[in-house]
Every structure is written in structure tokens, then in C-alpha cells.
Amino acid sequence: MYPRQSIIEVFSAFLKFDADKFGGWVTDPGLRRSMQLNLARLPQSQTDEHFWVLYWYKLWQTQPAMAQGHLSAYLQEACYWATQQTITRFPTTQYTLADCFQMAMMRIAKVLKGFNPQLGFSLSNYARAIFSSVLKDTLRQQQEADICTNWSLLRKLSQKRLVESLQNAGLGSETIACYLLAWNCFKTIYIPLQPNGTRKLPKPERATWERITGVAKP
């Protein structure tokens, strides 16, 4: 990947992919005009990248729309290198480099909310660490889902997440209560019979289902 050459490009051009590889830079016209206007107003800061990072970051706190666009452009390279480094640790993932890049950039608000320039870290380095952390968590979850059976995932599921999923599916409180009772019976009756830590829990046998059904009956 070749770097952007001017301060205007750094804060207005976005990375594009070509067959899941770096394919060049595309400039956003609105962000380009914004940088040109601000450079004309503040000519003493023509090439000072650090100045413009802090300028747009401070403006983002009160006027996030345009400022976040400039900062998103600025962090394209940090996100690209974080993505490339992280994805090599998960060679079997179903996501492409471009997919992971987009997933990471969707968390730009998280980066900006957590950044504190007074701590002495550069925004680029801080963002790279956050992008890597976000991607690792996402890819681990995806990898975990790939190697776990449905029964293993059901064991790992928390009650809060289960209730939220059932509510999102549009189920009523009485139906959800029945599901929770069955889920708790599943954990109480079936899980203790299985080795701890296994990711390949088999489907419960008929006798186990009968015991769960017997306990769950009102």
C-alpha cells in the first residue's frame, strides 16, 4: 500500500479494495473542499498532521458529522494495517480482508470516544490497538461458532442473551418463561453428564429429552 501524499489527501481520501487487495485511494469531494477551506484559513498548518488530528478531534466533540469524516479518512491506514495483521492470526475465517476492514471502521465512534490526547498516545496508534481488539473479538466469536455444536453454544449462552434473543424474535413473556424453564432443565440434567470444556456436545438422547420434558411440565 502506498501512502497518501498531501495533508488534504490524508484527511479526505479513503482506501479502496481491488480483489481483496489495496486498490488505491478515492477522495471524497466534500471532505476535500472542507480541508481546502480550512487550510486557506489556517495556512500556517499546511503540513502539520498532528495539528489537524487535534483540530478535527476537538471539533468532533461538538460538531461530529464533518469532523468524523475527516478522522475516518485519516485512520484508513491504521485500520488497514491492524486488519492485515489481525486476520493472519485467523487463516480459516470466512471473512475477507475487505470485510474485516469494514467491520473495524464501523467502530470509529468507539475509537474517538475512548481517545484521550492528554495521555500522550497518538490517535493512529490508539486506533490501531482498538481496531485489532475489536477484530480479534469478532473473529474469535466466529471461530468459536464454527467449531461448536448447537448444544455447546446453548450451554455457553447466558440467560440475559437468551431472553434478549427470544424477545427480538417477538415471543411473549409466557412463551419466553417456558423456554427458560426448558433451558435450565437442559443445563441441570444434561450438562453435568458431559465432560467440562467440550465444544462438541452431542445432541441429547431421547431418554434425556424425556427427563427434561418431565421436569419442565407444568
SULHU-V70551 format. One record per helix or strand of 3 or more residues. SS is the DSSP state (H for helix, E for strand). FROM is the first residue (numbers start at 1). LEN is the number of residues. If there is no record, write none. Layout:
{{SS;FROM;LEN} {SS;FROM;LEN}}
This chain:
{{H;7;4} {E;13;6} {E;21;7} {H;29;13} {H;43;3} {H;49;12} {H;64;11} {H;76;12} {H;97;9} {H;108;7} {H;117;3} {H;123;25} {H;150;7} {H;159;10} {H;173;21} {H;206;11}}
